[in-house]
Amino acid sequence: MANLDRIEKIIGHIPWFNKTQAEFLKQKVFPDIKPKNIIEIGTYQGAGTCYLAELAKDYDGHVTTIDVPWTADPDDPTWENAPDQACRQNDPDKRITVEELLARCKLKNATVSRDGGEAWFLNYFENKFMPPNSAELLVQRAPIDFIYLDSSHKWANTAAQFAMAFSSLRPGGWIALDDIYHGDYPEIKIVWDNIVKPLAKHHYIVSPDWMAKTMETTIGIEATPHYDHNRHWQTWGLACKG
């Protein structure tokens, strides 16, 4: 049985995925789809990777996380590829890589793709480069049971990422788009309204506080009650493929 308390203690305050989100998947999503094949697009430091890998253990599942190459070493010339400026602060937790975090959590059911897989998505429309294996990775992993998409947050990038991810998702599988109501990233909601919803068999919007509330009841996945959450980060759009 997945021990999310153990993961939470190891990860601490490393963002951008938390125990409440993991518990929601554990109780409300994964029991129905029993995911053996999970893809994460947008790794950051790997908090989501670790929670997803811990959950996947209940189903003998595996997680593949895709991101651009980056380093936590400020002396490395690719330092600019660090996830964000917070990583440049002298905070040990901000310098942890996904590989190190997986080792701390003793999780061996996750693969980290640093071959530029996400960079292929990010630069698809600019035609800057197309690294090997990246465009093929989702096809190689298909059919996929669950995909977690938390990446560039730009319209063209998110649309391209979703299109390829959704095509590799099995019927009945789910994809979660993070931050669809984040006020700083309105383009994600545009992708959600114009691309995701028309293609999905079922679709729901789930906010973090509603995830916590749901776990205290016996109800299943439903649409989040309407309230002002236009700037609510980490609100998910959940879509099921028919």
PyMOL commands that set and color helices and strands:
alter all, ss='L'
color gray80, all
select helices_A, chain A and resi 4-11+19-33+47-59+79-81+85-88+92-95+98-104+117-122+134-141+155-168+186-199+208-214
alter helices_A, ss='H'
color red, helices_A
select strands_A, chain A and resi 37-41+62-66+110-113+144-149+169-177+202-206+236-240
alter strands_A, ss='S'
color yellow, strands_A
deselect
rebuild
show_as cartoon
